[in-house]
């Protein structure tokens, strides 16, 4: 590659870094940006048949919008999306839509097909670049753009779906769709591993192909889920590297590696393991993308939360989690608030209105604001992935934080985990029970705990972190947790069994039922046999 195009790119991103750092210091810009975004989106939505019939019209006020348009979940727009997939124009958004992101998430249930319009692709490119500029602004230089960026995402192979002779549509992983639609400059000078390797559907095969291709390259950034990055690191350590007798970490292979972009699952329990595998001096950059939109990115210390991306084309609304009920959405509409109404420390169900034709759409995520000026938040869990069988109101962040704290204290390295309710005497029809933890530790953990030892510490931390859990434990409504330390590979076995191995697939950390726990139990018993 000639040096000057890369130098030009780095120079351009250096200017953007300076401008971004200056812009991030300006106060009170998010709310005006959201107000502009709402006006721009409703001007387009009013021309779509679905939203016109729902009450969206020209010149309406936000108060009218809030009173007329009922919050909706995916099932409420699924039939309209099916019409779009057959080529019908102007259903949820002006014109036809060619691409559909298939997302099964971690909540179970049938897959969702979300429209990825041309305007949504612009949003993802714009927000993705902002997320990288947030990183360069907080580190003070654009050096990460001097190397290549390795994305461990979903397959770029798309599936042809229904249509007519005059119209065809394609479905696939969102990361694959966005990577196939990258600007030519980014594809040529930044993106790895390339569309050919990205199209390999078998994840272990793709990892091996990535390892072979990238050994001689100058990789400065890696993005992906922590477990898949760990798998790549192990594959790279098996390779013979010219001039090196052995490889201890990825930075041994790529000296200019400086940034690991992570998303999808809390990285805390895996931080020490990842730090060792990546190498010294690699910065962690947290981002918050969803199939419905790119929501936030880290702009400072990780503990401060992620800054809401308020000016990239998505309008956000928030519904307090307390009292949330999917079956009563029309009755809860008046409790939904825009960005200017949020408070810190409150758990909110997130609603988005997007240039993909979604309007007041409940994506199923729960967020908590850590600051208002600027607007920073944390992802704390899913509306459907909580522990509340016994009235304990434990969310994903609670169990993750508890496990992180005791793991750091004891030097334990967590590979994977899942928590489910367990009735202690179902034959008597009682509602009393406990939490059952399934935990896999990395082989070679210096001090290996026993299940009862870990249970005592988890119980104490959850009582400290969650007042509802503490109350239930003290009044006898919830018994002490049970911890099952499982053999290495059980969670991998489960994910393979569910066809969720690789790409953007995530392990559900908790459920309010025993769907996953019972399947883990069956696999564990099978392994014993």
C-alpha positions in Angstrom: 0.0 0.0 0.0 1.4 3.5 -0.9 2.2 5.4 2.3 0.5 8.6 1.3 -3.2 7.4 1.4 -2.7 6.0 4.9 -0.9 9.2 6.0 -3.8 11.3 4.6 -6.3 9.1 6.5 -4.3 9.5 9.8 -4.0 13.3 9.2 -7.8 13.6 8.6 -8.7 11.5 11.7 -6.3 13.6 13.7 -8.2 16.7 12.8 -11.5 15.0 13.6 -10.1 13.9 16.9 -9.3 17.5 17.9 -12.7 18.6 16.8 -14.4 15.7 18.6 -12.5 16.5 21.8 -13.6 20.1 21.6 -17.2 19.2 20.8 -17.4 16.7 23.8 -16.5 19.6 26.1 -19.6 21.6 25.0 -22.4 21.3 27.5 -26.1 20.8 26.8 -25.8 19.7 23.2 -27.5 16.4 23.4 -31.1 17.6 24.1 -31.2 20.1 21.1 -29.7 17.3 18.9 -32.5 14.9 20.0 -35.2 17.5 19.3 -33.8 18.0 15.8 -33.6 14.3 15.3 -37.2 13.8 16.4 -38.4 16.4 13.8 -36.4 14.9 11.0 -37.6 11.4 11.8 -41.3 12.2 12.1 -41.2 14.1 8.8 -40.2 10.8 7.1 -42.3 8.5 9.3 -45.5 10.5 8.5 -45.2 9.4 4.8 -45.1 5.7 5.7 -48.5 4.0 5.7 -48.1 2.2 9.0 -47.2 5.3 11.0 -49.6 7.6 9.2 -52.4 5.4 10.3 -50.9 5.4 13.8 -51.3 9.1 14.0 -47.9 10.6 12.9 -48.6 13.7 10.9 -46.8 16.9 9.7 -46.3 19.6 12.3 -47.3 17.6 15.3 -45.9 18.4 18.7 -44.0 15.9 20.9 -47.0 15.9 23.3 -49.3 14.8 20.4 -46.7 12.2 19.3 -46.5 10.8 22.8 -50.3 10.6 23.2 -51.1 9.2 19.8 -48.3 6.7 19.1 -48.3 3.7 21.4 -45.0 2.2 22.4 -44.5 -1.1 20.4 -42.4 -4.2 20.6 -41.1 -6.2 17.7 -44.2 -8.4 17.4 -46.4 -5.4 16.9 -44.5 -4.4 13.6 -43.5 -7.9 12.5 -46.4 -8.2 9.9 -45.4 -4.8 8.4 -41.8 -5.9 8.1 -42.9 -9.0 6.3 -44.6 -6.8 3.7 -41.4 -4.8 3.3 -39.4 -8.0 2.7 -41.8 -8.8 -0.2 -40.9 -5.5 -1.8 -43.8 -3.3 -0.6 -42.6 0.3 -0.4 -43.4 3.0 2.1 -44.7 0.6 4.9 -42.6 1.7 7.9 -40.2 4.0 6.0 -40.2 5.7 2.6 -39.2 3.5 -0.3 -38.1 -0.1 -0.3 -35.7 -1.8 2.0 -33.2 -4.4 0.7 -31.4 -5.5 3.9 -32.7 -7.1 7.1 -30.6 -7.8 10.2 -31.5 -11.1 11.8 -31.2 -10.9 15.5 -32.1 -13.7 18.0 -30.4 -11.8 20.9 -30.1 -13.6 24.2 -33.7 -13.6 25.3 -34.8 -16.7 23.3 -37.9 -16.8 21.1 -38.0 -16.6 17.3 -35.4 -14.5 15.4 -36.2 -10.8 14.6 -35.7 -9.3 11.1 -35.0 -5.6 11.5 -35.0 -3.3 8.4 -31.6 -1.8 7.6 -32.5 1.0 5.2 -29.9 3.2 3.4 -30.4 5.8 6.1 -29.8 3.2 8.8 -26.5 2.3 7.1 -25.6 6.0 7.3 -26.4 6.0 11.0 -24.3 3.0 11.7 -21.3 4.4 9.8 -21.6 7.8 11.5 -22.1 6.4 15.0 -19.4 3.9 14.6 -16.9 6.6 13.5 -18.0 8.7 16.5 -17.3 5.8 18.8 -13.7 5.6 17.4 -13.3 9.3 17.7 -14.4 9.2 21.3 -11.5 6.8 21.8 -8.9 8.9 20.0 -10.2 12.0 21.8 -9.8 10.4 25.3 -6.4 9.0 24.5 -5.2 12.3 22.8 -4.0 10.9 19.5 -5.3 9.2 16.3 -2.5 6.6 16.2 -5.0 3.7 16.1 -5.8 4.7 12.5 -2.3 4.0 11.4 -2.9 0.2 11.5 -5.6 -2.1 10.4 -8.8 -2.8 12.4 -9.8 -6.5 12.9 -13.5 -7.1 13.4 -14.6 -10.4 14.8 -18.3 -10.1 13.9 -21.0 -12.2 12.3 -20.7 -13.7 8.8 -20.8 -11.4 5.8 -22.7 -14.2 3.9 -26.3 -13.0 3.3 -29.3 -15.1 2.6 -31.7 -14.3 -0.3 -35.2 -13.9 1.1 -38.6 -13.5 -0.5 -39.3 -11.0 -3.3 -40.4 -10.7 -6.9 -38.6 -10.6 -10.2 -38.4 -6.8 -9.8 -37.3 -6.9 -6.1 -34.9 -9.0 -4.0 -34.0 -8.7 -0.4 -31.2 -10.1 1.8 -31.1 -11.2 5.4 -28.0 -11.7 7.6 -26.0 -10.6 10.6 -26.0 -6.8 11.2 -22.2 -6.7 11.4 -22.0 -8.6 8.2 -24.4 -6.2 6.4 -22.6 -3.1 7.7 -19.2 -4.5 6.7 -20.4 -5.3 3.2 -21.5 -1.6 2.9 -18.3 0.0 4.3 -17.0 3.1 2.4 -14.3 2.0 0.0 -11.6 3.9 1.9 -12.3 2.1 5.1 -12.5 -1.3 3.4 -9.2 -0.7 1.6 -7.1 0.8 4.3 -8.7 -0.3 7.6 -11.0 -3.3 7.6 -10.0 -6.9 8.3 -10.4 -9.8 7.8 -12.0 -8.9 4.4 -15.4 -10.0 3.0 -14.1 -13.4 1.7 -13.0 -14.7 5.1 -15.9 -12.8 6.8 -18.3 -15.0 4.7 -17.0 -18.2 6.3 -20.0 -19.4 8.4 -18.1 -22.1 10.4 -16.7 -20.1 13.3 -13.6 -22.2 14.2 -12.7 -22.3 10.5 -13.1 -18.5 10.2 -10.8 -18.0 13.3 -8.1 -20.1 11.7 -8.4 -18.3 8.4 -8.2 -14.9 10.3 -5.1 -16.1 12.1 -3.4 -17.1 8.9 -4.2 -13.8 7.1 -3.4 -11.4 9.9 -0.1 -12.6 11.2 2.0 -10.4 8.9 -0.3 -7.4 9.1 -0.1 -4.3 11.3 -3.2 -4.6 13.5 -3.9 -1.7 15.8 -7.5 -2.4 16.9 -9.5 -5.6 17.6 -13.3 -5.5 18.0 -15.5 -8.3 19.2 -17.0 -10.3 22.1 -14.5 -11.2 24.8 -14.8 -15.0 24.4 -14.2 -14.8 20.6 -11.1 -12.6 21.1 -9.8 -15.1 23.6 -10.3 -17.9 21.0 -8.4 -15.9 18.4 -5.6 -15.3 20.9 -5.3 -19.0 21.6 -5.2 -19.8 17.8 -2.5 -17.2 17.2 -0.3 -18.5 20.0 -0.3 -21.9 18.1 1.2 -20.3 15.0 4.9 -20.1 14.2 5.7 -16.4 14.1 8.8 -15.4 12.1 11.6 -14.3 14.4 9.8 -15.4 17.6 10.4 -18.6 19.5 7.1 -18.3 21.3 4.1 -15.9 21.6 2.8 -14.8 25.0 0.0 -12.5 23.8 -1.4 -10.7 20.7 0.9 -7.7 21.2 3.9 -10.0 20.6 2.5 -10.5 17.1 1.1 -7.0 16.5 3.4 -4.5 18.4 1.1 -1.5 17.5 -2.0 -3.1 18.9 -3.5 -0.5 21.2 -7.2 -0.8 21.4 -9.8 -3.6 22.1 -13.3 -2.5 21.3 -15.8 -4.7 23.3 -19.6 -4.8 23.4 -22.5 -7.1 24.0 -21.5 -8.5 27.4 -20.0 -6.9 30.5 -16.2 -7.4 30.2 -15.5 -7.1 33.9 -15.4 -10.8 34.9 -13.0 -11.4 32.0 -10.8 -8.3 32.2 -7.7 -9.9 33.7 -7.8 -12.9 31.3 -8.2 -10.5 28.3 -5.5 -8.2 29.6 -3.1 -11.2 29.6 -4.1 -12.4 26.2 -4.0 -9.0 24.5 -0.8 -7.8 26.1 0.4 -4.8 28.1 -0.7 -1.3 27.1 -3.8 -2.3 25.2 -6.7 0.1 26.0 -10.3 -1.2 26.4 -13.0 0.8 24.6 -16.6 -0.1 25.5 -19.4 0.5 22.9 -23.1 -0.1 23.0 -24.5 -1.2 19.6 -27.7 -3.0 19.0 -29.5 -4.3 15.9 -31.9 -1.3 16.3 -29.1 1.3 16.4 -25.7 2.3 17.7 -26.5 3.8 21.1 -23.4 4.9 23.1 -19.7 4.7 23.5 -17.0 5.2 26.1 -15.6 8.7 26.2 -13.7 8.6 29.5 -13.0 6.2 32.3 -14.9 3.0 32.0 -16.5 3.4 35.5 -18.1 6.7 34.2 -20.4 4.8 31.8 -20.8 5.4 28.0 -21.8 8.6 26.4 -25.1 8.6 24.6 -24.7 9.2 20.9 -27.5 11.7 20.6 -26.7 13.3 17.2 -26.4 10.3 14.8 -30.1 9.9 13.7 -31.8 8.0 16.5 -34.4 9.5 18.9 -34.4 8.0 22.4 -37.1 7.7 25.0 -37.1 6.0 28.4 -39.7 4.1 30.5 -38.9 3.4 34.2 -38.4 -0.3 34.7 -40.4 -0.3 37.9 -43.9 -1.0 36.9 -43.0 -2.0 33.3 -45.3 -4.6 31.8 -45.2 -5.6 28.1 -48.9 -6.5 28.3 -49.9 -2.9 29.3 -47.8 -0.8 27.0 -50.7 1.5 25.9 -51.5 2.2 29.6 -47.8 3.0 30.3 -47.4 5.5 27.4 -47.7 8.6 29.6 -44.8 7.4 31.8 -42.4 7.4 28.8 -40.0 10.4 28.9 -37.5 12.0 26.5 -33.9 12.5 27.2 -34.3 15.8 29.1 -36.5 14.0 31.7 -34.1 11.3 32.8 -32.5 11.0 36.2 -29.4 9.2 37.4 -29.6 5.9 39.3 -33.0 4.9 37.7 -33.4 1.8 35.6 -35.1 2.6 32.3 -36.5 0.5 29.5 -35.0 1.9 26.3 -37.3 3.0 23.4 -35.9 4.1 20.0 -37.3 5.8 16.9 -35.0 5.1 14.0 -34.4 5.8 10.3 -35.1 2.1 9.9 -38.8 2.7 10.3 -39.1 1.7 14.0 -41.1 4.2 16.1 -41.2 4.2 20.0 -39.8 0.7 19.7 -38.9 -1.3 22.8 -35.6 -3.0 22.1 -35.7 -5.0 25.4 -32.6 -3.4 27.0 -32.5 -1.7 30.4 -30.1 1.2 31.0 -29.1 3.4 33.9 -27.8 6.9 33.6 -24.6 7.6 35.6 -24.6 11.3 34.7 -26.7 14.0 33.1 -24.1 16.5 32.0 -23.0 14.9 29.8 -25.5 12.1 29.3 -23.7 8.9 30.2 -25.3 5.5 30.8 -24.7 1.9 31.6 -26.3 -1.2 30.1 -27.7 -3.1 33.0 -29.6 -6.0 31.4 -32.6 -7.2 29.4 -36.2 -6.8 30.3 -36.7 -10.5 29.8 -33.5 -11.6 31.4 -33.9 -10.9 35.1 -34.3 -12.9 38.3 -37.6 -12.1 39.9 -39.3 -15.4 40.5 -39.3 -14.8 44.2 -39.7 -11.0 44.1 -36.0 -10.3 44.4 -35.7 -8.0 41.3 -32.1 -9.0 40.5 -30.9 -7.7 37.1 -27.9 -8.8 35.0 -25.7 -6.0 36.2 -26.2 -7.2 39.8 -25.1 -10.7 39.2 -22.2 -9.6 37.0 -20.9 -7.1 39.5 -21.2 -9.7 42.3 -19.3 -12.3 40.4 -16.6 -9.7 39.3 -16.0 -8.6 42.9 -15.5 -12.0 44.3 -13.4 -13.2 41.3 -11.1 -10.2 41.6 -10.8 -10.7 45.4 -9.9 -14.4 45.0 -7.9 -14.5 41.7 -10.5 -16.7 39.9 -10.7 -16.5 36.1 -14.3 -16.8 34.8 -14.9 -18.4 31.4 -18.7 -18.3 31.4 -21.7 -18.3 33.8 -25.5 -18.5 34.0 -28.0 -18.0 36.8 -31.5 -19.4 37.1 -34.3 -19.8 39.8 -34.5 -23.1 41.6 -37.5 -24.1 43.6 -36.5 -25.9 46.7 -39.6 -28.0 47.1 -41.8 -27.9 44.0 -43.8 -31.0 45.1 -45.3 -29.0 47.9 -46.2 -26.1 45.6 -44.3 -23.5 47.6 -42.8 -20.5 46.0 -39.7 -20.5 48.1 -36.5 -21.2 46.4 -32.9 -20.0 45.6 -30.7 -19.0 42.7 -28.7 -21.7 41.0 -25.4 -20.5 39.5 -23.6 -22.4 36.8 -20.0 -21.2 36.6 -17.1 -22.4 34.5 -13.6 -21.4 35.6 -10.5 -21.3 33.3 -8.3 -24.4 33.9 -5.2 -23.4 35.8 -6.9 -21.0 38.1 -4.4 -20.7 41.0 -6.9 -21.1 43.8 -9.9 -23.2 42.8 -12.9 -22.6 45.0 -15.6 -25.0 46.0 -19.2 -24.4 45.1 -20.3 -23.7 48.7 -17.4 -21.3 49.2 -18.3 -19.3 46.1 -22.0 -19.4 47.1 -21.3 -17.7 50.4 -19.4 -14.9 48.9 -21.9 -14.4 46.0 -24.8 -14.3 48.5 -23.0 -11.6 50.6 -22.2 -9.4 47.6 -25.8 -9.6 46.2 -27.2 -8.7 49.6 -24.9 -5.6 49.6 -25.7 -4.7 46.0 -29.5 -5.2 45.8 -31.9 -4.2 48.6 -34.7 -6.4 47.3 -32.5 -9.5 47.3 -31.2 -8.5 50.8 -34.8 -8.2 52.1 -35.8 -11.6 50.7 -32.8 -13.3 52.2 -33.4 -11.8 55.6 -37.1 -12.5 55.8 -36.7 -16.1 54.6 -38.4 -15.6 51.2 -35.2 -16.7 49.4 -32.7 -19.3 50.4 -28.9 -19.2 50.0 -27.7 -19.7 46.4 -26.4 -22.9 45.0 -23.2 -22.8 42.9 -22.4 -25.5 40.4 -18.8 -25.4 39.1 -18.9 -27.2 35.8 -16.4 -29.0 33.7 -14.5 -27.0 31.0 -16.3 -26.8 27.7 -19.9 -27.1 29.0 -20.9 -23.6 27.9 -19.3 -24.1 24.5 -21.2 -27.4 24.2 -24.4 -25.6 25.0 -23.8 -22.8 22.5 -22.8 -25.2 19.7 -26.0 -27.2 20.5 -28.0 -24.0 20.1 -26.1 -23.0 16.9 -24.9 -19.9 18.7 -21.1 -20.5 18.5 -19.2 -17.6 17.1 -19.9 -14.1 15.7 -22.1 -11.9 17.8 -23.8 -14.7 19.7 -24.0 -14.2 23.5 -24.6 -16.4 26.4 -27.7 -15.3 28.4 -26.4 -14.5 31.9 -29.7 -15.1 33.7 -33.3 -16.0 33.0 -36.4 -16.0 35.1 -37.0 -19.5 34.1 -35.0 -22.8 33.9 -34.9 -23.1 30.1 -31.1 -22.7 29.8 -30.3 -24.2 33.3 -32.2 -27.4 32.5 -30.4 -27.8 29.2 -27.1 -27.3 30.9 -28.1 -29.9 33.4 -28.9 -32.4 30.6 -25.6 -31.7 28.9 -23.7 -32.1 32.2 -25.4 -35.4 32.8 -24.6 -36.5 29.3 -21.0 -35.7 29.8 -20.9 -37.8 32.9 -22.2 -40.8 31.0 
